[in-house]
Amino acid sequence: MSTEFFIARRYLLAKRKGLFAMITTVIGVAGVALGVAALIVTLAIMDGFQSDIKKKIIDAQAHITIYGRMGPGDLGRVAAVLKSDGRVRAESPFVLGQGILTFDGRSTGVVLKGFDPSSEFAVNNLKSDLTHGSWAELSAPPGGSPPPVVLGEELAKDLGLWTGDDAVLVSPEEAMDAGLGLLPRMKKFRVVGLVRTGYFEFDNTMAYCPIGVAGDFFGLKNGANGVGVRLNDIRDARAVAASLRKSLGFAYNVKTYADMNSTLFAALKLEKFVMSLVLALIILVATFNIASNLLMMSVEKLRDIGILRAMGAGPGFIRRVFFWEGNLIAITGIALGLGLGIGICLFIARYPVIQLPSDIYYVTKVPVDLKLSNILLTVAVSYLLCMLSALYPALRASKVSPVDAIRYG
């Protein structure tokens, strides 16, 4: 144990003159502890929600999507390029188009996606998101009338649809000559299932049908206008997308899941940063308490400082004593805050103390994702702020004249 640390510890634990001096020390430690705990808990909860949202998006989408009008020959070329890349696990062509779904006097815009379930479910996790009905009819041979469709659960609620009901899809882009002028193309579908991905944007707009039916409706018979790709490792998405753009050329638009949700991911990242900045102000306020406490101690121990200087202690020795004072307060507060924050996170994750409405958030309890990187960053920033708060009191105490300190201390 160094002499500076020994003196700092004795000063911190010794009885202080007056109750106010002790209160400022307690407030300094408690402020740091509460700030660290609040920051850890907030970051864990925000990361939990972000991870939950990203998981729902990735489960409902492919890792990479290739857009472009493709006939049978084009699909074969794209498939050959994908098979040549060992990072690709599966691929599934689809037909995507927009229309207006009407039922019982109500109508809303939808995105109709046609696919082959046998290949599509190797690209995403839609198969496990079915809440009512069955996917089997989408795999059945064509010929049934009307053709089957699976709707997002929120979309079905808005229109009052249920499995077994018939709805009409209208395409404003395609038209047919009925002898009385051009009329929009319409087709009747029978609802055979409802899907709940947990991501409102999909559940409120998406409808799924066999790829052949969608191809006929949008004028892409035996073709497709997109291919979904799933990778062995999602972290390779950006690199694989760049490789595909080079191999396929400008005729195709290649996008990763991050490209298609860049606005949402950017908003989540900004929200986390701003919240962290606001909560860091709690720690900053606590550091002012540490600074005021050390300044009061430098006045209170003025005579002691003078004696130490007279005994041969230099300004650096006095600085180190006060740095150790701030260090001990900071470490105590950070350790308490660390234990409190991690304890609260584990408690929230284990017990549903906060109930969430499942129809809004699709989860019943607060998701918590406690990351080591966030904990280390919180500890590092808190410690740095505390040490900066001890800088001025330590410099001021080291400049005290030993003669004046002994005479007036």
C-alpha positions as CSV (number, residue, x, y, z in Angstrom):
1,M,0.0,0.0,0.0
2,S,1.5,3.4,-1.0
3,T,1.7,6.2,1.4
4,E,-0.6,8.4,-0.7
5,F,-3.2,5.7,-0.8
6,F,-2.9,5.1,3.0
7,I,-3.4,8.8,3.8
8,A,-6.3,9.1,1.3
9,R,-8.1,6.1,2.8
10,R,-7.6,7.4,6.3
11,Y,-9.0,10.8,5.3
12,L,-12.0,9.2,3.6
13,L,-12.9,6.9,6.5
14,A,-12.0,9.3,9.4
15,K,-14.7,11.3,11.2
16,R,-15.3,14.6,9.4
17,K,-16.1,17.9,10.9
18,G,-19.8,18.5,10.6
19,L,-22.6,16.4,9.1
20,F,-22.6,18.2,5.8
21,A,-19.1,17.0,4.9
22,M,-20.2,13.4,5.3
23,I,-23.5,14.0,3.4
24,T,-21.6,15.3,0.4
25,T,-19.4,12.2,0.3
26,V,-22.5,9.9,0.5
27,I,-24.2,12.0,-2.2
28,G,-21.2,11.8,-4.4
29,V,-21.0,8.0,-4.1
30,A,-24.8,7.5,-4.4
31,G,-24.9,9.8,-7.5
32,V,-22.3,7.8,-9.3
33,A,-23.9,4.5,-8.3
34,L,-27.4,5.6,-9.5
35,G,-26.0,7.1,-12.7
36,V,-24.1,3.9,-13.6
37,A,-27.1,1.7,-12.7
38,A,-29.5,3.8,-14.7
39,L,-27.2,3.8,-17.7
40,I,-26.7,0.0,-17.6
41,V,-30.4,-0.8,-17.2
42,T,-31.5,1.6,-19.9
43,L,-28.9,0.4,-22.4
44,A,-29.8,-3.3,-21.7
45,I,-33.5,-2.6,-22.2
46,M,-33.0,-0.6,-25.4
47,D,-30.6,-3.3,-26.8
48,G,-33.3,-5.8,-25.9
49,F,-36.0,-4.0,-27.8
50,Q,-33.6,-3.4,-30.7
51,S,-32.5,-7.1,-30.8
52,D,-36.2,-8.1,-30.7
53,I,-37.1,-5.8,-33.6
54,K,-34.1,-6.8,-35.7
55,K,-34.9,-10.5,-35.1
56,K,-38.5,-10.1,-36.2
57,I,-37.4,-8.2,-39.3
58,I,-34.7,-10.8,-40.2
59,D,-37.1,-13.7,-39.6
60,A,-39.7,-12.2,-42.0
61,Q,-37.1,-11.2,-44.7
62,A,-34.3,-12.8,-46.5
63,H,-30.7,-11.8,-45.7
64,I,-30.3,-10.5,-49.2
65,T,-32.9,-9.7,-51.9
66,I,-32.3,-9.5,-55.6
67,Y,-34.8,-7.4,-57.5
68,G,-35.3,-7.4,-61.2
69,R,-37.7,-8.7,-63.9
70,M,-36.6,-12.3,-64.6
71,G,-37.8,-14.9,-67.0
72,P,-37.1,-18.6,-66.7
73,G,-33.6,-18.2,-68.3
74,D,-32.7,-15.2,-66.1
75,L,-33.8,-17.2,-63.0
76,G,-31.4,-20.0,-64.0
77,R,-28.5,-17.6,-64.5
78,V,-29.1,-16.0,-61.1
79,A,-29.4,-19.4,-59.4
80,A,-26.1,-20.5,-61.0
81,V,-24.3,-17.3,-59.6
82,L,-25.8,-18.0,-56.1
83,K,-24.7,-21.7,-56.1
84,S,-21.2,-20.7,-57.0
85,D,-20.9,-18.7,-53.8
86,G,-20.2,-21.0,-50.8
87,R,-21.6,-18.4,-48.4
88,V,-25.1,-18.8,-49.7
89,R,-27.3,-21.4,-48.0
90,A,-30.6,-21.1,-49.8
91,E,-32.5,-19.0,-52.4
92,S,-36.1,-18.6,-53.3
93,P,-37.6,-16.7,-56.3
94,F,-40.8,-14.7,-55.7
95,V,-43.2,-12.3,-57.4
96,L,-44.0,-9.1,-55.6
97,G,-46.6,-6.5,-56.4
98,Q,-49.0,-4.0,-55.0
99,G,-52.8,-4.0,-55.1
100,I,-55.9,-3.1,-53.2
101,L,-57.7,-5.7,-51.2
102,T,-61.4,-5.3,-50.7
103,F,-63.9,-7.1,-48.5
104,D,-67.4,-6.2,-47.3
105,G,-67.2,-2.6,-48.4
106,R,-63.7,-2.0,-46.9
107,S,-60.5,-1.8,-48.8
108,T,-56.8,-1.2,-48.1
109,G,-53.5,-1.3,-49.9
110,V,-51.5,-4.5,-49.7
111,V,-48.2,-6.0,-50.9
112,L,-48.9,-9.4,-52.5
113,K,-46.0,-11.8,-52.5
114,G,-46.1,-15.0,-54.4
115,F,-43.7,-17.8,-53.6
116,D,-43.1,-21.5,-53.5
117,P,-43.3,-22.6,-49.8
118,S,-40.8,-25.4,-50.2
119,S,-38.0,-22.9,-51.1
120,E,-39.3,-19.8,-49.3
121,F,-39.3,-21.4,-45.8
122,A,-35.6,-22.1,-46.3
123,V,-34.9,-18.4,-46.7
124,N,-37.0,-17.0,-43.8
125,N,-39.0,-18.1,-40.8
126,L,-42.5,-17.3,-42.0
127,K,-43.5,-21.0,-41.6
128,S,-43.4,-20.7,-37.8
129,D,-45.3,-17.4,-37.7
130,L,-48.6,-18.8,-38.9
131,T,-51.3,-18.3,-36.2
132,H,-54.4,-19.7,-37.9
133,G,-55.0,-21.9,-40.9
134,S,-52.3,-23.7,-42.9
135,W,-49.6,-23.2,-45.5
136,A,-50.4,-26.5,-47.2
137,E,-52.9,-25.0,-49.7
138,L,-50.2,-22.7,-51.1
139,S,-48.3,-25.8,-52.1
140,A,-51.3,-27.5,-53.6
141,P,-51.5,-27.9,-57.4
142,P,-53.1,-24.9,-59.1
143,G,-56.7,-25.2,-60.3
144,G,-58.6,-24.4,-57.2
145,S,-61.0,-21.5,-57.4
146,P,-60.6,-19.1,-55.8
147,P,-56.8,-19.4,-55.2
148,P,-55.5,-19.3,-51.6
149,V,-53.9,-16.4,-49.8
150,V,-52.4,-16.0,-46.3
151,L,-52.7,-12.5,-44.8
152,G,-50.9,-10.6,-42.1
153,E,-52.9,-10.7,-38.9
154,E,-53.3,-7.0,-38.5
155,L,-54.3,-6.6,-42.2
156,A,-57.0,-9.3,-41.7
157,K,-58.3,-7.4,-38.6
158,D,-58.5,-4.1,-40.4
159,L,-60.7,-5.7,-43.1
160,G,-62.6,-8.0,-40.8
161,L,-61.4,-11.1,-42.7
162,W,-61.0,-14.6,-41.3
163,T,-60.0,-18.0,-42.7
164,G,-62.5,-19.2,-45.2
165,D,-63.6,-15.7,-46.3
166,D,-63.2,-14.5,-49.9
167,A,-61.6,-11.1,-50.8
168,V,-61.0,-9.4,-54.1
169,L,-57.6,-8.0,-55.0
170,V,-57.5,-5.1,-57.5
171,S,-54.4,-4.2,-59.4
172,P,-54.4,-0.5,-60.5
173,E,-51.4,-1.0,-62.8
174,E,-52.8,-3.8,-64.9
175,A,-56.0,-3.3,-67.0
176,M,-58.1,-5.3,-69.3
177,D,-60.5,-4.3,-72.1
178,A,-64.0,-5.3,-71.1
179,G,-65.6,-3.7,-74.2
180,L,-66.6,-0.7,-72.2
181,G,-63.2,0.7,-71.8
182,L,-60.2,-0.3,-69.6
183,L,-61.0,-1.8,-66.2
184,P,-58.6,-2.7,-63.4
185,R,-57.6,-6.3,-63.2
186,M,-59.3,-8.1,-60.3
187,K,-59.1,-11.5,-58.8
188,K,-60.8,-13.3,-56.0
189,F,-58.8,-15.0,-53.3
190,R,-59.8,-17.2,-50.4
191,V,-58.1,-16.6,-47.0
192,V,-56.5,-19.9,-45.8
193,G,-54.3,-18.6,-43.0
194,L,-53.1,-15.6,-40.9
195,V,-49.5,-14.7,-40.1
196,R,-48.1,-12.8,-37.1
197,T,-44.4,-12.0,-37.5
198,G,-44.4,-9.5,-34.6
199,Y,-43.3,-6.7,-36.9
200,F,-46.3,-4.4,-37.5
201,E,-45.1,-3.2,-40.9
202,F,-45.4,-6.7,-42.3
203,D,-48.4,-7.9,-40.4
204,N,-50.4,-4.8,-41.6
205,T,-49.5,-4.9,-45.3
206,M,-48.4,-8.3,-46.5
207,A,-50.4,-11.0,-48.3
208,Y,-48.9,-14.3,-49.5
209,C,-50.1,-16.6,-52.3
210,P,-48.6,-19.2,-54.7
211,I,-46.0,-17.8,-57.1
212,G,-47.9,-19.0,-60.2
213,V,-51.0,-17.1,-59.2
214,A,-49.1,-13.9,-58.4
215,G,-47.1,-14.2,-61.7
216,D,-50.3,-14.5,-63.7
217,F,-52.0,-11.6,-61.8
218,F,-49.0,-9.2,-62.3
219,G,-48.1,-10.4,-65.8
220,L,-45.0,-12.4,-64.9
221,K,-46.1,-15.9,-66.0
222,N,-43.3,-18.5,-65.3
223,G,-41.1,-15.7,-64.1
224,A,-40.3,-13.6,-61.1
225,N,-39.2,-10.1,-60.1
226,G,-37.1,-11.0,-57.1
227,V,-35.0,-13.7,-55.4
228,G,-34.5,-14.0,-51.7
229,V,-31.2,-15.3,-50.4
230,R,-30.3,-16.7,-47.0
231,L,-26.6,-16.9,-46.0
232,N,-24.7,-19.2,-43.7
233,D,-23.6,-16.2,-41.7
234,I,-25.7,-13.0,-41.7
235,R,-22.5,-11.0,-41.0
236,D,-21.4,-11.7,-44.6
237,A,-24.5,-9.9,-46.0
238,R,-22.7,-6.8,-47.1
239,A,-19.8,-8.6,-48.7
240,V,-22.0,-11.1,-50.5
241,A,-24.2,-8.3,-51.8
242,A,-21.2,-6.4,-53.2
243,S,-20.1,-9.6,-54.9
244,L,-23.5,-10.3,-56.4
245,R,-23.8,-6.7,-57.7
246,K,-20.5,-7.2,-59.6
247,S,-21.6,-10.7,-60.9
248,L,-25.1,-9.9,-62.0
249,G,-24.6,-6.4,-63.3
250,F,-26.8,-3.3,-63.4
251,A,-29.9,-5.1,-64.5
252,Y,-30.5,-6.3,-60.9
253,N,-30.8,-4.3,-57.7
254,V,-29.2,-6.2,-54.8
255,K,-30.1,-5.1,-51.2
256,T,-29.3,-6.5,-47.8
257,Y,-31.8,-6.6,-44.9
258,A,-29.9,-3.6,-43.5
259,D,-30.4,-1.6,-46.7
260,M,-34.1,-2.2,-46.7
261,N,-34.5,-1.2,-43.1
262,S,-31.8,1.5,-42.9
263,T,-34.1,4.2,-41.7
264,L,-35.4,2.1,-38.9
265,F,-32.0,1.0,-37.8
266,A,-30.6,4.5,-37.9
267,A,-33.5,5.8,-35.8
268,L,-32.9,3.0,-33.2
269,K,-29.2,3.8,-33.1
270,L,-29.9,7.6,-32.7
271,E,-32.4,6.9,-30.0
272,K,-29.9,4.8,-28.0
273,F,-27.2,7.4,-28.3
274,V,-29.4,10.3,-27.2
275,M,-30.8,8.3,-24.2
276,S,-27.2,7.4,-23.2
277,L,-26.1,11.0,-23.4
278,V,-29.0,12.2,-21.3
279,L,-28.4,9.5,-18.6
280,A,-24.7,10.3,-18.6
281,L,-25.6,13.7,-17.2
282,I,-26.6,12.0,-14.0
283,I,-23.0,10.8,-13.6
284,L,-21.8,14.3,-14.6
285,V,-23.9,15.9,-11.8
286,A,-22.5,13.3,-9.3
287,T,-18.9,14.3,-10.3
288,F,-19.6,17.9,-9.2
289,N,-20.5,16.5,-5.8
290,I,-17.1,14.7,-5.8
291,A,-15.3,17.9,-6.7
292,S,-17.1,19.9,-4.0
293,N,-16.3,17.2,-1.5
294,L,-12.6,17.2,-2.3
295,L,-12.5,21.0,-2.2
296,M,-14.1,21.0,1.2
297,M,-11.6,18.3,2.3
298,S,-8.7,20.4,1.1
299,V,-9.9,23.3,3.3
300,E,-10.6,21.0,6.2
301,K,-7.2,19.3,6.0
302,L,-5.3,22.5,5.3
303,R,-3.1,22.2,8.4
304,D,-2.4,18.5,7.6
305,I,-1.3,19.5,4.1
306,G,1.0,22.1,5.5
307,I,2.6,19.6,7.9
308,L,3.1,17.1,5.1
309,R,4.7,19.8,3.0
310,A,7.0,20.8,5.9
311,M,8.0,17.1,6.3
312,G,9.3,17.1,2.7
313,A,6.2,16.0,0.7
314,G,6.2,17.7,-2.7
315,P,3.2,19.0,-4.7
316,G,3.1,15.7,-6.6
317,F,2.6,13.8,-3.4
318,I,-0.3,16.0,-2.3
319,R,-1.9,15.7,-5.8
320,R,-1.7,11.9,-5.6
321,V,-3.4,11.9,-2.2
322,F,-6.4,13.8,-3.6
323,F,-6.4,11.8,-6.7
324,W,-6.7,8.7,-4.6
325,E,-9.5,10.3,-2.7
326,G,-11.5,10.8,-5.9
327,N,-10.4,7.4,-7.1
328,L,-11.8,5.7,-4.0
329,I,-15.1,7.6,-4.2
330,A,-15.4,6.8,-8.0
331,I,-14.6,3.1,-7.6
332,T,-17.0,2.7,-4.7
333,G,-19.8,4.4,-6.6
334,I,-19.1,2.6,-9.9
335,A,-18.9,-0.8,-8.1
336,L,-22.2,-0.2,-6.3
337,G,-23.9,1.0,-9.5
338,L,-22.5,-2.0,-11.4
339,G,-24.0,-4.4,-9.0
340,L,-27.3,-2.5,-8.8
341,G,-27.7,-2.2,-12.5
342,I,-26.8,-5.8,-13.3
343,G,-29.1,-7.0,-10.5
344,I,-32.0,-4.9,-11.8
345,C,-31.5,-6.3,-15.4
346,L,-31.4,-9.9,-14.2
347,F,-34.5,-9.3,-12.0
348,I,-36.4,-7.7,-14.9
349,A,-35.4,-10.6,-17.3
350,R,-36.3,-13.2,-14.8
351,Y,-39.6,-11.8,-13.4
352,P,-42.3,-10.1,-15.4
353,V,-42.5,-7.0,-13.1
354,I,-43.4,-4.8,-16.0
355,Q,-46.3,-6.1,-18.1
356,L,-46.6,-4.9,-21.7
357,P,-49.7,-5.1,-23.8
358,S,-49.1,-7.9,-26.2
359,D,-51.3,-6.5,-29.0
360,I,-49.0,-3.4,-29.2
361,Y,-45.5,-4.7,-28.5
362,Y,-46.0,-8.5,-29.4
363,V,-44.2,-9.3,-26.1
364,T,-45.5,-9.5,-22.6
365,K,-42.4,-8.5,-20.7
366,V,-39.6,-6.1,-21.2
367,P,-36.8,-7.7,-23.3
368,V,-33.3,-7.3,-21.7
369,D,-30.0,-7.7,-23.6
370,L,-27.1,-7.2,-21.2
371,K,-23.9,-6.7,-23.3
372,L,-20.4,-6.7,-21.8
373,S,-19.3,-3.9,-24.2
374,N,-22.0,-1.6,-22.8
375,I,-21.0,-2.4,-19.2
376,L,-17.3,-1.7,-19.9
377,L,-18.1,1.5,-21.8
378,T,-20.3,2.7,-18.9
379,V,-17.6,1.9,-16.4
380,A,-14.9,3.6,-18.5
381,V,-16.8,6.8,-19.1
382,S,-17.9,7.0,-15.4
383,Y,-14.4,6.6,-14.2
384,L,-13.0,9.2,-16.6
385,L,-15.6,11.8,-15.5
386,C,-14.9,11.1,-11.9
387,M,-11.2,11.5,-12.3
388,L,-11.6,14.7,-14.2
389,S,-13.7,16.0,-11.3
390,A,-10.8,15.3,-9.0
391,L,-8.3,17.2,-11.1
392,Y,-8.9,20.8,-10.0
393,P,-9.2,20.0,-6.2
394,A,-5.9,18.1,-6.4
395,L,-4.1,20.9,-8.2
396,R,-5.4,23.5,-5.8
397,A,-4.4,21.5,-2.7
398,S,-0.8,20.9,-4.2
399,K,-0.3,24.7,-4.5
400,V,-0.9,25.4,-0.8
401,S,2.1,27.1,0.8
402,P,3.3,25.0,3.8
403,V,4.0,28.1,6.0
404,D,0.5,29.6,5.3
405,A,-1.1,26.2,5.8
406,I,0.4,25.7,9.2
407,R,-0.2,29.3,10.3
408,Y,-3.8,29.6,9.2
409,G,-4.9,25.9,9.0
